[in-house]
Amino acid sequence: MEWKVYFSRRAEKFFLSGAVSRADVLGLVHKTILKFKGKAINVDIGKLHGKWKGFYRIRDGEIRIIVAFDFKIFAIFVEVVDWHGSAY
């Protein structure tokens, strides 16, 4: 089954800054899916709590990606792509 990826307006706005490309984010999300499947992939992910309960954080250097996965319908919702100090 192929995953569908949806980006929030906030994520789309960050792409316009040119700091990170959509392809880079999609690559990290793909690595995260492989890690969930049990592959030995080096990607820094963490489950979030509080206001962001149900979301995961993907960390790549100074960039943070906050994303939700719906494993029932194979959908990925990228809510935030931002610098580490502004993402949360």
Backbone as CSV, one residue per row, in Angstrom:
resi,resn,N_x,N_y,N_z,CA_x,CA_y,CA_z,C_x,C_y,C_z
1,MET,0.845,-1.187,0.000,0.000,0.000,0.000,0.886,1.244,0.000
2,GLU,0.501,2.208,-0.773,1.268,3.451,-0.858,0.739,4.462,0.156
3,TRP,1.671,5.132,0.825,1.329,6.139,1.816,1.032,7.466,1.126
4,LYS,0.058,8.189,1.657,-0.245,9.543,1.179,0.279,10.520,2.218
5,VAL,0.900,11.585,1.744,1.497,12.571,2.636,0.784,13.903,2.445
6,TYR,0.368,14.502,3.570,-0.311,15.787,3.555,0.516,16.779,4.371
7,PHE,0.644,18.004,3.868,1.418,19.049,4.538,0.491,20.166,4.991
8,SER,0.719,20.654,6.197,-0.056,21.788,6.713,0.423,23.075,6.039
9,ARG,-0.330,24.137,6.222,0.083,25.441,5.688,1.393,25.896,6.317
10,ARG,1.544,25.614,7.605,2.767,26.016,8.305,3.982,25.321,7.698
11,ALA,3.848,24.044,7.391,4.953,23.312,6.770,5.242,23.871,5.374
12,GLU,4.189,24.119,4.605,4.356,24.664,3.258,5.067,26.020,3.305
13,LYS,4.730,26.831,4.295,5.348,28.143,4.433,6.844,28.014,4.722
14,PHE,7.212,27.025,5.541,8.625,26.830,5.854,9.408,26.390,4.612
15,PHE,8.790,25.612,3.739,9.468,25.207,2.503,9.833,26.410,1.645
16,LEU,9.019,27.455,1.695,9.288,28.658,0.909,10.556,29.367,1.356
17,SER,10.959,29.169,2.614,12.182,29.806,3.111,13.428,29.198,2.475
18,GLY,13.309,28.000,1.946,14.442,27.349,1.287,15.409,26.662,2.233
19,ALA,15.104,26.621,3.523,16.000,25.995,4.497,16.051,24.487,4.334
20,VAL,14.951,23.905,3.917,14.870,22.464,3.695,13.876,22.232,2.560
21,SER,14.106,21.203,1.783,13.212,20.945,0.655,12.160,19.913,1.040
22,ARG,11.109,19.891,0.279,10.054,18.903,0.469,10.621,17.491,0.294
23,ALA,11.551,17.316,-0.631,12.165,16.010,-0.870,12.954,15.530,0.346
24,ASP,13.643,16.455,1.024,14.378,16.094,2.240,13.426,15.593,3.322
25,VAL,12.320,16.292,3.501,11.336,15.908,4.512,10.714,14.562,4.146
26,LEU,10.370,14.381,2.882,9.797,13.104,2.453,10.781,11.956,2.667
27,GLY,12.070,12.212,2.461,13.088,11.195,2.706,13.137,10.790,4.167
28,LEU,13.072,11.766,5.071,13.078,11.468,6.504,11.810,10.737,6.931
29,VAL,10.681,11.121,6.367,9.423,10.441,6.683,9.481,8.994,6.189
30,HIS,10.041,8.787,5.014,10.187,7.428,4.476,11.077,6.575,5.381
31,LYS,12.184,7.154,5.857,13.062,6.440,6.784,12.320,6.076,8.067
32,THR,11.469,6.982,8.540,10.705,6.727,9.749,9.746,5.553,9.563
33,ILE,9.089,5.492,8.408,8.194,4.372,8.111,8.981,3.067,8.126
34,LEU,10.169,3.069,7.520,10.992,1.864,7.508,11.395,1.458,8.925
35,LYS,11.679,2.447,9.769,12.037,2.150,11.159,10.851,1.537,11.891
36,PHE,9.652,2.055,11.662,8.449,1.478,12.271,8.241,0.034,11.821
37,LYS,8.662,-0.277,10.604,8.531,-1.641,10.084,9.590,-2.576,10.642
38,GLY,10.536,-2.039,11.430,11.537,-2.885,12.063,12.898,-2.886,11.404
39,LYS,13.085,-2.082,10.391,14.387,-1.996,9.729,15.375,-1.247,10.616
40,ALA,16.640,-1.575,10.474,17.698,-0.907,11.246,18.101,0.377,10.532
41,ILE,17.288,1.415,10.696,17.492,2.704,10.048,17.883,3.720,11.112
42,ASN,18.850,4.564,10.793,19.287,5.591,11.730,18.505,6.879,11.484
43,VAL,17.420,7.036,12.230,16.615,8.253,12.169,16.185,8.569,13.606
44,ASP,16.281,9.831,13.978,15.983,10.250,15.346,14.511,10.634,15.452
45,ILE,13.701,9.739,16.021,12.279,10.009,16.199,11.929,9.922,17.679
46,GLY,10.892,10.622,18.058,10.414,10.580,19.427,8.922,10.821,19.469
47,LYS,8.260,10.131,20.392,6.826,10.308,20.582,6.611,11.550,21.437
48,LEU,5.682,12.397,21.029,5.432,13.635,21.755,4.290,13.470,22.756
49,HIS,4.261,14.353,23.746,3.263,14.305,24.811,2.607,15.666,24.962
50,GLY,1.639,15.735,25.837,0.975,17.010,26.119,0.159,17.499,24.942
51,LYS,0.382,18.736,24.577,-0.346,19.373,23.471,-0.187,18.596,22.168
52,TRP,0.939,17.942,21.989,1.248,17.226,20.755,1.046,15.714,20.881
53,LYS,0.235,15.278,21.826,-0.004,13.847,22.011,-0.538,13.237,20.707
54,GLY,0.010,12.092,20.327,-0.385,11.434,19.088,0.528,11.770,17.916
55,PHE,1.442,12.701,18.125,2.385,13.102,17.086,3.775,12.564,17.398
56,TYR,4.603,12.545,16.383,6.001,12.173,16.528,6.866,13.331,16.079
57,ARG,8.064,13.415,16.671,9.053,14.416,16.289,10.183,13.707,15.557
58,ILE,10.530,14.205,14.391,11.697,13.725,13.652,12.731,14.837,13.732
59,ARG,13.913,14.491,14.208,14.969,15.495,14.389,16.066,15.242,13.367
60,ASP,16.431,16.292,12.662,17.528,16.232,11.697,18.341,17.515,11.848
61,GLY,19.403,17.435,12.628,20.205,18.629,12.895,19.386,19.644,13.646
62,GLU,19.259,20.840,13.099,18.504,21.917,13.744,17.029,21.927,13.340
63,ILE,16.664,21.092,12.384,15.295,21.052,11.870,14.470,20.046,12.665
64,ARG,13.218,20.422,12.969,12.280,19.521,13.621,11.068,19.359,12.723
65,ILE,10.613,18.119,12.607,9.428,17.794,11.825,8.445,17.135,12.781
66,ILE,7.263,17.707,12.911,6.228,17.127,13.755,5.188,16.513,12.825
67,VAL,4.955,15.225,13.024,4.175,14.465,12.062,3.271,13.463,12.789
68,ALA,2.117,13.196,12.191,1.196,12.179,12.696,1.055,11.098,11.633
69,PHE,0.992,9.860,12.072,0.843,8.727,11.169,-0.502,8.061,11.428
70,ASP,-1.254,7.808,10.367,-2.497,7.040,10.481,-2.254,5.717,9.763
71,PHE,-1.982,4.680,10.551,-1.603,3.394,9.997,-2.789,2.639,9.392
72,LYS,-4.005,3.037,9.722,-5.199,2.372,9.174,-5.436,2.755,7.714
73,ILE,-5.235,4.037,7.418,-5.498,4.500,6.048,-4.217,4.869,5.304
74,PHE,-3.057,4.564,5.907,-1.748,4.832,5.296,-1.598,6.299,4.902
75,ALA,-1.829,7.171,5.889,-1.720,8.613,5.660,-0.733,9.216,6.653
76,ILE,0.002,10.207,6.179,0.979,10.918,6.985,0.619,12.395,6.942
77,PHE,0.521,13.004,8.130,0.167,14.412,8.236,1.358,15.167,8.806
78,VAL,2.028,15.937,7.965,3.171,16.740,8.404,2.621,18.079,8.868
79,GLU,2.627,18.278,10.188,2.052,19.487,10.767,3.039,20.638,10.814
80,VAL,4.288,20.358,11.241,5.266,21.422,11.437,6.603,20.996,10.860
81,VAL,7.218,21.886,10.126,8.631,21.780,9.739,9.216,23.132,10.118
82,ASP,10.159,23.117,11.080,10.669,24.396,11.568,11.995,24.174,12.286
83,TRP,12.641,25.280,12.643,13.866,25.222,13.445,13.513,24.718,14.830
84,HIS,14.467,24.120,15.523,14.188,23.464,16.796,13.578,24.395,17.847
85,GLY,13.936,25.643,17.878,13.412,26.554,18.892,12.007,27.042,18.606
86,SER,11.542,26.907,17.368,10.241,27.433,16.986,9.207,26.353,16.668
87,ALA,9.608,25.113,16.673,8.727,24.038,16.215,7.605,23.724,17.196
88,TYR,7.878,23.872,18.485,6.886,23.424,19.466,6.036,24.564,19.876
